[in-house]
Amino acid sequence: MTKRYVSLPDEAEAGMSEFIDEVDQRLSSDEDTCSVVEDVLIDLSGDRDAYERWKNGASVSSAERVRLQSYDPCNTTLESEYYAEKDEEKFRTSKHLQWLWRQFDSLPIADNVEFALRFRGMLADHLFEDCGDDCRFFKGISFTYGHNITIGDNTVVHDDVHLDDRGQLTIGNRVSISDGVHIYSHDHDVVDQTEVRNYHTIVEDDVRLTYDSMVRAGNKVGENAIVGARGVVQHDVPAHHIAVGMPAKSVKIKPGWEDVATPIENAGVNRQEQRHLEYDLPEDIGVFDEFQRDFQSS
């Protein structure tokens, strides 16, 4: 065993479980998600008295008003909100839950590992397209929407990981994602970077993505494979392979798996286009080019 069991004192355990169950039940009900998120953030921040005074007409400074208003996710915007191709109906809910996840991580209480892992796990059940059992999500994880992510059982995602689900992201069972990993599901045209292409990116069962590695959009890391620290995956990594470097190349097959794994010399196939996801934009949508670049050569 690589870990030991840790438990909280009975009173702390009871309070934590009661709170998480209460939030879970409210998010599962017909109650407005925006209101649930606002209540949770106000109380976790210890700002209920100030909030009630403000709501009752007390004078507050501009800075205080912005702080108190921002507990309500409807008064905020996220970067992904500006993406033209987003699913508006799904985003209306996932935005609120993503705001709760991010703001929770900014609070001192998020350093209470036992509480934070269980709270994020509960949120993942509501935010992701699907989330398996016994997953562990550590601090500073970010995602584009959340609702295009599927994660299997007993997967661990460590600190400061970015899960880009602008396209679609599927992560299997028992996957270990180390600190600083970035997994992408969208890419930009090399000439016109406002042209976005979305993909389905896949990380299969029992994969280990080690420190600071990156999986580019549309690639698949096969079952039981390892991507070495700071490796950049630009093509499929076959099952049971160990891939390292920038770009990541298969250098070894895990001992004991040689008879079932793809030979090293046949690794390195890029199947990105097979996982390209088409999308349509509404005809009446208002779009703009934030760069205003001239694409003509001089």
C-alpha positions, 0 to 999 in steps of 0.5 A, spaced: 500 500 500 502 506 498 497 510 502 495 510 509 488 511 512 486 518 515 480 520 519 477 526 522 475 527 529 467 524 529 464 531 530 468 534 524 466 528 520 459 529 522 459 536 520 463 535 513 458 530 511 452 533 513 454 540 509 456 536 503 450 532 503 446 538 504 449 541 498 448 535 494 441 534 495 440 542 493 443 541 487 439 535 485 433 538 486 429 543 482 432 549 486 435 554 482 443 552 481 445 560 481 441 561 488 445 554 491 451 556 489 450 563 492 448 561 498 454 556 499 459 561 497 457 566 502 456 561 508 463 558 506 466 565 506 463 567 512 460 573 509 453 572 511 452 578 516 455 583 511 451 580 505 444 581 509 446 588 511 447 590 504 441 586 501 437 590 507 440 597 504 446 598 508 451 603 505 457 599 502 463 601 498 464 599 491 469 594 492 464 591 497 459 591 492 463 587 487 465 582 492 458 581 495 455 581 488 460 576 485 457 570 490 452 570 485 455 566 478 450 570 474 454 576 476 460 573 473 463 571 466 468 566 465 473 565 459 469 560 456 463 564 456 465 568 450 466 561 445 462 562 439 460 554 439 458 553 446 452 549 448 448 555 451 443 550 454 448 546 458 453 552 459 447 555 463 448 550 469 455 548 468 458 555 469 454 556 475 458 549 478 464 551 475 464 558 479 463 554 485 468 549 484 473 555 482 471 560 488 471 554 493 479 553 491 480 560 493 478 559 500 482 557 506 478 551 507 480 548 500 486 546 504 483 541 508 484 535 504 479 530 506 473 535 506 476 538 499 476 532 496 469 529 498 466 536 496 469 536 489 467 529 488 460 531 489 461 537 485 464 533 479 457 528 479 453 534 477 458 538 473 461 533 468 457 529 463 459 523 467 464 521 473 465 515 476 466 512 483 472 514 488 475 519 484 480 524 487 480 531 485 486 536 488 486 543 488 487 548 482 484 544 477 481 548 471 476 546 465 473 549 459 466 547 461 466 541 465 459 538 461 464 535 456 468 531 461 467 523 462 471 520 467 471 513 470 472 510 477 478 511 482 481 516 477 486 521 481 487 528 478 492 532 482 494 540 483 494 545 477 491 540 472 487 543 466 482 539 463 480 542 456 473 540 454 472 545 449 471 539 444 470 532 448 474 529 453 474 522 455 478 519 461 478 512 463 478 508 470 484 508 475 488 514 471 493 518 474 494 525 472 500 528 475 501 536 477 501 541 472 498 536 466 494 539 460 489 535 456 486 539 450 481 537 446 481 543 441 486 546 437 487 553 432 489 554 425 496 556 424 494 561 419 487 564 422 488 562 430 480 565 430 479 558 427 477 553 432 477 545 431 474 541 436 476 534 437 475 528 442 481 526 446 481 520 450 486 517 455 484 510 457 484 506 463 490 505 467 494 511 464 499 515 468 500 522 465 506 524 469 508 531 471 507 537 467 506 533 461 501 535 455 496 531 451 494 535 444 487 535 442 484 529 438 490 524 440 489 517 444 493 515 450 492 507 450 491 503 456 496 502 461 501 507 458 505 512 461 507 519 458 514 522 462 514 528 465 514 534 460 512 529 454 508 532 449 503 527 446 502 529 438 500 522 436 497 516 439 501 513 444 499 505 444 497 501 450 502 499 455 508 504 452 512 509 455 513 515 451 517 521 453 520 527 450 517 533 446 514 530 442 513 524 446 516 518 443 515 511 445 521 508 448 519 502 451 514 497 453 512 496 460 515 489 462 511 483 462 506 487 456 511 485 450 507 480 447 500 484 447 503 491 445 504 494 439 511 494 437 515 500 438 517 501 430 509 501 429 508 507 434 507 514 433 501 514 428 497 520 428 489 519 428 487 526 430 482 527 424 478 521 426 476 524 432 475 531 429 468 534 432 464 538 427 459 544 430 455 549 427 454 556 429 447 559 430 446 564 424 444 570 428 450 569 433 454 576 433 461 574 433 467 578 432 475 577 431 479 579 437 485 580 434 483 584 427 489 581 424 491 581 416 492 574 413 495 577 407 503 576 406 507 583 405 
